C-alpha cells in the first residue's frame, strides 16, 4: 500500500486484504466477500483532514457483499459518483445510483453490497457535530447525541445543494493552505457543514427553541466584551453564551431585543473591523495580501470578503492595503 503522509494523503493498493484492513481502521470493522477479478483489483482513497471532519474519494473496483459494524464515534455522508451501492439496516435500505447522496445510521449494523464504485465521502467527528448541532438547534441539554437515519436527502433540491457545497469544500477549502491555516475559517466551514447536513438528511435532533424569558442587559454587555476580546479565536455561539452566563437561544433573543442583531453577526462585524485595521497597518511591500488578512479574520472567500468590505466601508480592501 502506498501512502502520502500530510494533511492530505492517498492510500492505494492492488491487494484486497490491504484495502479492507485500511477501511476497517478508517471506518468500522466489517466482513467482506469479494467477487470479480482480483488480479485486476484497484483501490484508492484520497483523504483531506480538516480538523473535526475529513473529505475524500474512495474507488473500489470489485464487487462486495459484507456487513459493517456501527460507526459509533463518527458520522458519514456519501455521494456516489459511479457504480452501484446498496446498503441496509433493520430500519431502512438505500439502493444508490450515480449522483445519489445519503447519510448513514451511525448506531446500526449495516449490510452492504457494491460493485465497482467511486464515492465521495465526508466523515465528521460525532462529538464535535453534536455540540454544533445543539447550538444551531437551541438544545441546551447536556450529552444529547444527534443520530441520522440511513436515508437519501429529503429532497432532490437539498441533495443538489449538498453536492455543490461539498464540491466547494473539497475543491477550495481542503486544498487551500491559506484557508486551512485559519481556525476562524475552518470553524465557520464546519458549522456550515453541520447546518447543511441537518437540512439535507433525516435526523433525530429537535429544534427546542422555547419561550422567551427575561434576560438582563448585563448579559449583552458580557457577550460584547467577550466578542471584542476573543474575536481572533474560533469562538461560536455556545462559547459566547457560556461567557455571558446564559444559553444560546436566550443570548440570541437578548441581542435581537437590545441591538437588533445576532451574536454571530456582531462577531463578524468586529472581525471585519479588525481586518480593516490590519490592512491599514500593513506594508504592501512585505508580502501581505488581501486574501491572507481575510483568512486571518475568518473570511475564507476573498470575493465575498471584498464585497462585504466595500459594502461596509465604501472602498475595496485592496484600496485600503495600498493606502
ABEGO torsion letter per residue (X at the ends): XBBBBBABBBBBBABAAAAAAAAAAABBBBBBBBBEBAAABBBBBBBBBBEABBBBBBBBABBBBBBBBBAGABBBBBBBABEBBBBBBAABBBBBBBGBBBBBBAABBBBBBBBGBBBBBBBBBAAAAAAAAAAAAGBABBGBBBBBBBBBBABAAAAAAAAAAAAAAAAAAAABAAAAABAAAAAAAAAAAAAAAAAABBBABBBABBBBBBBBAAAAAAAAAAAAAAAABBBBAAAAAAAAGBBAAAAAAAAAAAAGBBAAAAAAAAAAAAAAAAAAABBAAAGBBAAAAAAAAGBABAAAAAAAAAAAAGBBAAAAAAX
